[in-house]
Amino acid sequence: MGTRPEVSVVIPFRNASAWLPQTLASLQSQSGVEAELIAVDDGSSDASAALVQRLWSHHPWPLRLLRLDGVGVSRARNQGWHASQAPLVAFLDADDLMLPGRLADQRALLMAEQQWSHCLCGWVRLDAAGRPLVEVRPWLEGAGFSPAEAFRHKAVLPSAWMLRRQALEAVGGFDPALAHAEDVDLLLRLALAGQRGTWLRRIGCGYRVHAGSASRHVQSQAHSLLWVVDRQLRRLPTTPAAQALAREQRYTTRAWAGWKAWTGGDRPLAQELWSTSLGMSPLSPARTWLHLAENAGRSSRREGVTFTPELLLHDPVWRRLESKLLLRWLRPEPGERLVRRLRADLLKELGEPADGSPWWPPRLRTQLSGEDPLRDLRAQVLSWSARLIGEPESSDSELAQDLAGLLRQWLAVVWPEDRRASQRILEESLAIAPQPQALRALARLERHDHPLGARALEQLAAAAELAAPAGPNAQKPPPPAMPAAAFWEREQGPPDRCLGPHCSACAERLLQDWRQEPLGPTSQRWYPPSQRQADPAFGVHRLSGGRCWIRSPANPWQLTHGLGVANGSGERMAALCRRYPQPWPTCPEPPQSLEPWPVDPPLQLRGRVLAVADLSAENHYHWLVDAVPRLGRALEQLADRGSLHDLTVWHNGGSGPVVRECLVDLLGLRPEQLIDAHLHRHIQAEELLVPDFAGRFAVPAAASVAWWQRTLQPVASQDGRVLWWWRGPGGWRRPVWGEAEALARFQELMPEQEVEVVDPAGMSLRRQAERIRSAALVVMPHGAGLANLLFARKGCRVLELCSRRYSPPYINGLAEHLQLDLIRCEQEMLTPKLYQNLLYEGPALEPLRLDPGRVAEALHHSLALPDKPNLQS
């Protein structure tokens, strides 16, 4: 062959005559590439070198045979690539196989994309006879080549690797001091050096596992891997994210090494590695235990190792590990340490003096609302918080026990509807002590996604009951009742990863085409994109024998969190079903699962039934933005086709005065035509009519805005007003603190400017619409009747006051469709972390604390602005 080779294939070997014929035959089967073979004899005492020469004698690719004196596989590979003539280097161990097309495909990928420094393919693990055990496709598990991906997965195999010679030169190749984990070491050094890698996403290599292979040297392999990973972790920067990765990897690497020792038959080493990993885990004790079990099962499947749950869970090594974990976990120190940390954090956030803070527990307790369905629980939390900071003083041990009790009460609140919050609360509770019932509840929660980990938790719960203190002086309260079955326990698919409206990343992507103009240091003016989203198609679906249901509200606020629709054949209609979490349009992982079928049989209804239940329609905002225009537009379409006199309407808005005003006064429906979905949550109709949703959730379509404008037609009594839409401090759902102080501060700045305070409580919807229609500028804390902006005049200026922790861009959709002049002023005071997790259910419920100076300045800027120019970007 006269041309310069494109690829140099390096095969190191030592006494490999049993494997070389198959290995070389697999290499000779490669086509579509010009290559050379560099065979490195690392001190063989058999006839391996002569065998290579004989088997290769008739192949057109040149052979270079290097002879070394047993210097080790790392130095042998380095000698091989140093002697290469090609710009690309592929490695192949003497007992492995190269599957057809691997060389040509990897070469083509690297030559076509100069950004890649190296490329790995998938591999199939083989037994000594060459029979396949399991295929390994690391990219399916998220393995990659960034530093974080390389550390987390360590997915590398020399016989599946092709690298640019320049990349090897840049990092120095394999570390000759290493007999094991030298491939992981090189992978990590490439990642840390910024050398980018990629996958050839197919199986291209056969990796043989046999008694003489390097992977069988369990103890030396484990210690080498731990040393390599620790050495490279020390090179990470000191940023919090990098150090969190380092803590995670020191634990997970040791956990994997423990599994490797266990499957390799070295029980003492497995015991040592698993035991020490417990103290290194950055996870909670319960999550650590679940991870150890799942890691053992997953690693066994990945490497084709015989495995059953009983093999692990009944093994004496595992049972001793169980006892050690419980012995450490049952001590009072973990709960007391947690209490001390919570105390220090709360005192720091309260500031000096603590009783001068708006977050001082006794002050908060006086502000609890009698309408709050969780008032008693919040009062207990605040009493505990007062004791935490010494009013009155309690022991840390007592506080830890009482904290576990509070968390159990919160679990009962969130379990029926919120899997993610239930998981968080259980892990926080289990950080205090291994309560058997909490372990069993966590096992239930994890049973679908982590079945082996769930079994390990159930076994741990049984062991915890036996290990609990006994005797006449032991404090053993009766075990709390297990939570009732939740709807999500009936689901078969993976849990939703979407965070819904709380996802700041999706909200930022949604607003990336909006332009912001700073108005001083406290507020921004927002300009919508020039291209508006077209309205979705809207029609009414006729389903003979169709069924519709809402999930029985199991939350204290009695809000609908899921609804389903099915046709007469029993097929759920995905486009007509909704459930939380509702994603923003920019969500990369929108929920795929549909609302589960209800357990109770349906109410059978004759005739035509228009079903318009929607998520949170019991809430003022969602009733006006989502539910009513959907119903109104559907009625218009149906009226064009005939009489509505015999129509029945199934809705979930409730029976409040605004709901009655919409249904009876505005839409002309008779009370006897209405069915309350809360009384009949599951219906089946002779002819079920289900309209499309009027727009994306919580954002009105242009047609819905137009429908409201022509239906209500509010008449302003006076134009040009400046209105402050009052929310007040007394509500239990996102109260607003400091409105009066902010108004007073503004009056000091501009005493001549009149600001009219509007408290919509008790006002009819028409009256609210007329007041908002009269405004030239509306100051509106987030949640203070935001939906009333549907009735604002075009160009109305709106100053929204929002929290840094909760500011979903609902108002941006209203502003875009209504052409409002939007200004937002973010408030900086945050809820103390203890209260975020223990006093409130989430950011949407936390108080909005206004900074009077900040708000007054933003209002001053808003009034001083000229009319908004046409500067849409």
Beta strands, then each sheet from edge to edge (+ up, - down):
strand 1: 7-13
strand 2: 35-42
strand 3: 63-68
strand 4: 88-91
strand 5: 97-98
strand 6: 118-126
strand 7: 132-136
strand 8: 161-164
strand 9: 197-208
strand 10: 515-519
strand 11: 523-527
strand 12: 540-544
strand 13: 547-550
strand 14: 562-566
strand 15: 578-579
strand 16: 603-611
strand 17: 648-651
strand 18: 674-676
strand 19: 682-691
strand 20: 721-725
strand 21: 736-737
strand 22: 756-758
strand 23: 775-781
strand 24: 797-803
strand 25: 821-827
strand 26: 848-849
sheet 1: 3+ 2+ 1+ 4+ 8- 6+ 7-
sheet 2: 3+ 2+ 1+ 4+ 8- 6+ 9+ 5-
sheet 3: 10+ 11- 25+ 24+ 23+ 20+ 22+
sheet 4: 12+ 19- 13+ 14- 15+
sheet 5: 12+ 19- 16- 17- 18-
sheet 6: 21+ 26+
end
